[in-house]
Amino acid sequence: QSALTQPPSVSGSPGQSVTISCTGTSGDIGSFYSASWYQQTPGTTPKLIIFEVRHRPSGVPDRFSGSRSGNTASLTISGLQPEDEGDYYCSSYTHNSVLFGGGTKLTVL
Amino acid sequence: QGQLMESGGYRVRPGGSLRLSCTASGFTFSDSYMTWIRQAPGKGLEWISYISDDGETSSYADSVRGRFTISRDNTRELVFLQMNNLRNDDTAIYYCSRGKIYSDHWGQGTLVTVSS
């Protein structure tokens, strides 16, 4: 059960776009249409922002979008806002378990 | 609006046991897979276990298999995590969440500290 691979940190200025990658294997992200993304701002509980690769739960702004190419899932945040600053985690279902990435710290400059 | 609330977190010595509880409301509990996820201090998220809606199927992370047991009571809308033979590296905030492949509702978490 190896963790998914995310960059430790990304940054961007307000109004810019950033993309966070999440690399797995053919046994998880590559096989299951199940990549999801969570946002955790300081001192808060994780919040689901993308599920099944590209779907947004009700209430999540359309500035957040997800995609997948091969064994890599990606989260793109457009029109960065200061309140987007925090930690972002990807996850994927695999055979009878769930994997998380190590998390990416997003800094809004 | 689904809500989850964990309880049972405590400070315990290595080798000890704890039972965490999670109470659910605001959604059809008996139709929902439930999951436990933990987060060590200053670290990332780690999936621990899930249990099917009827309680018949469960799965565990390698790090806890054989030591932790997940269960549920659909009548009282509760899910449990029995943790035995606790180790220092089990120290974490333990979150209860709804779902199997992804978690769309999370509790606030309960802190488990394993220390001598």
Boltz contact constraints between the chains, C-beta under 6 A:
constraints:
  - contact:
      token1: [A, 1]
      token2: [B, 62]
      max_distance: 6.0
  - contact:
      token1: [A, 34]
      token2: [B, 101]
      max_distance: 6.0
  - contact:
      token1: [A, 36]
      token2: [B, 102]
      max_distance: 6.0
  - contact:
      token1: [A, 45]
      token2: [B, 106]
      max_distance: 6.0
  - contact:
      token1: [A, 45]
      token2: [B, 108]
      max_distance: 6.0
  - contact:
      token1: [A, 46]
      token2: [B, 106]
      max_distance: 6.0
  - contact:
      token1: [A, 48]
      token2: [B, 104]
      max_distance: 6.0
  - contact:
      token1: [A, 51]
      token2: [B, 102]
      max_distance: 6.0
  - contact:
      token1: [A, 89]
      token2: [B, 45]
      max_distance: 6.0
  - contact:
      token1: [A, 93]
      token2: [B, 101]
      max_distance: 6.0
  - contact:
      token1: [A, 96]
      token2: [B, 59]
      max_distance: 6.0
  - contact:
      token1: [A, 97]
      token2: [B, 59]
      max_distance: 6.0
  - contact:
      token1: [A, 98]
      token2: [B, 47]
      max_distance: 6.0
  - contact:
      token1: [A, 100]
      token2: [B, 45]
      max_distance: 6.0
  - contact:
      token1: [A, 102]
      token2: [B, 44]
      max_distance: 6.0
  - contact:
      token1: [A, 103]
      token2: [B, 44]
      max_distance: 6.0
